[in-house]
Amino acid sequence: MKKGRLGFVAARKRRLQLTSMLLDDALDRVARDVQTPQAKLLAALEMYDEGVALQRLTFQRRFPELRQEEIELKLNGWLAREDEAL
């Protein structure tokens, strides 16, 4: 296997580990005491933040040539979109 391919595989594995850690952390926080409306709201806001962070990572992976400012513009466009039919 070429050295470049090994680097790609290692980077992909690391991204998957980070994504898994973010998801596990978010799920752990949701599993905690969420009986009160305040706790439910906080859990929802934390999950929203995690979702935005995951989408930012996705854009960085899909568009490695873009500068951080361009990634943020793309992310803002994604956040502002209207829900589309699946």
Residue pairs with C-beta under 8 A, 6 or more apart in sequence:
15 57
15 61
18 57
19 54
19 57
22 50
22 53
22 54
23 50
23 54
25 50
26 46
26 47
26 50
29 43
29 46
30 43
30 47
32 39
32 43
33 39
34 40
34 43
52 75
52 79
55 75
55 78
56 71
56 75
59 66
59 71
59 74
59 75
59 78
60 66
60 71
63 70
63 71
63 74
66 74
